[in-house]
Amino acid sequence: MAVPKQRKTKSRRNQRRMHIFLEAPKLTPCPKCGKLVLPHTVCLNCGFYKGIEVIDVMKKLTKKEKKKKQKEIATKEKEEKKGKSLTMEGLSQK
C-alpha cells in the first residue's frame, strides 16, 4: 500500500483547495420587467424571452392576482414612457 513519504503542509493543502468554492449565479435584469434572471432563460415574472412572449403568465393566475399583475405592468410601462422622453431623441421630438 502506498504511503506518503512526507506530510503535506497546511499551506500546500490550502493552495490546492483555493479554487474549490461556490460562485453566485450571474444574474441580468429582464429588459421587459426588470427582475433579475439567469441569462438566456425565459423570465418567469413576465414570460418574455428576447422581446417575444413565450409563456402566458396571466393564464395561471387567479382573478385577484391577474388584476395586481396588470396594474404592475401598467405602472412599469408608464415609467418607461416617462424615461424615454428624457433622452436626447425624446427631447428633440417635442
C-alpha positions, 0 to 999 in steps of 0.5 A, a space after each residue: 500500500 502506498 504511503 506518503 513519504 512526507 506530510 503535506 503542509 497546511 499551506 500546500 493543502 490550502 493552495 490546492 483547495 483555493 479554487 474549490 468554492 461556490 460562485 453566485 449565479 450571474 444574474 441580468 435584469 429582464 429588459 421587459 420587467 426588470 427582475 433579475 434572471 439567469 441569462 438566456 432563460 425565459 423570465 418567469 415574472 413576465 414570460 418574455 424571452 428576447 422581446 417575444 412572449 413565450 409563456 402566458 403568465 396571466 393564464 395561471 393566475 387567479 382573478 385577484 392576482 391577474 388584476 395586481 399583475 396588470 396594474 404592475 405592468 401598467 405602472 412599469 410601462 408608464 415609467 418607461 414612457 416617462 424615461 424615454 422622453 428624457 433622452 436626447 431623441 425624446 427631447 428633440 421630438 417635442 
